[in-house]
Amino acid sequence: MRKEYDRYGLEKFRSLVGVLQVLGAIGLLVGLHTSWIGQFSAAGLALMMLCGVGVRIKIKDTVIQTIPAFAYMVLNAYLAFAGY
């Protein structure tokens, strides 16, 4: 993973991204009980994945390399807008 962040030019943000992903996952689990928290977490994760897709495009990754970030973005956006 460190090599990937170096390749993206985002080595300074590696820890921040990891913490935000863990908080988003916890928020999705808490959202099973309190839906607005799940929606907020899903929206945050969708935004993070949108940035991930942007980074992949910026560094000229292939479509195959970009698909996972795009798929997670769509999934989280669906969860955020569907009311969890």
C-alpha positions in Angstrom: 0.0 0.0 0.0 2.8 2.4 0.7 4.1 2.1 -2.9 0.6 2.9 -4.2 0.4 6.1 -2.2 3.9 7.0 -3.4 2.7 6.3 -7.0 -0.3 8.6 -6.4 1.9 11.3 -4.9 -0.2 11.2 -1.7 2.2 9.7 0.8 1.4 12.5 3.3 -2.3 11.6 3.4 -2.0 7.8 3.8 -2.7 7.8 7.6 -5.6 10.3 7.2 -7.2 8.2 4.4 -6.9 5.1 6.5 -8.5 6.7 9.6 -11.3 8.1 7.5 -12.0 4.7 5.9 -12.1 3.0 9.3 -14.5 5.7 10.7 -16.6 5.3 7.6 -16.8 1.6 8.1 -17.8 2.0 11.7 -20.4 4.6 10.7 -21.9 2.1 8.2 -22.2 -0.5 11.0 -23.7 2.0 13.4 -26.0 3.0 10.6 -27.7 -0.4 10.9 -29.2 1.0 14.1 -29.3 4.8 13.4 -29.9 5.3 9.7 -28.8 8.9 9.4 -25.3 8.0 10.6 -25.1 5.3 8.0 -26.3 7.7 5.3 -23.7 10.3 6.4 -20.9 7.7 6.4 -21.9 6.3 3.0 -21.9 9.8 1.6 -18.5 10.5 3.0 -17.1 7.2 1.6 -18.7 8.0 -1.8 -16.9 11.4 -1.8 -13.7 9.7 -0.8 -14.0 7.2 -3.7 -14.9 10.1 -6.1 -11.6 11.6 -5.1 -10.0 8.2 -5.7 -11.4 8.0 -9.2 -10.1 11.5 -9.9 -6.6 10.5 -8.7 -6.7 7.4 -10.9 -7.7 9.4 -13.9 -5.0 12.1 -13.1 -2.2 9.5 -12.9 -3.5 7.8 -16.1 -4.4 4.4 -14.7 -6.2 2.0 -16.9 -10.0 1.6 -16.8 -9.5 -1.8 -15.2 -7.5 -0.2 -12.3 -10.1 2.5 -11.9 -13.2 0.2 -11.8 -12.9 -0.8 -8.1 -12.9 2.8 -6.9 -15.8 3.7 -9.2 -17.8 0.7 -8.1 -17.3 1.5 -4.4 -18.3 5.1 -5.1 -21.5 4.0 -6.8 -22.3 1.6 -4.0 -21.8 4.1 -1.3 -23.7 6.8 -3.2 -26.6 4.4 -3.5 -26.6 3.7 0.2 -26.5 7.4 1.0 -29.4 8.3 -1.3 -31.5 5.2 -0.8 -32.0 6.0 2.9 -29.7 3.2 4.1 
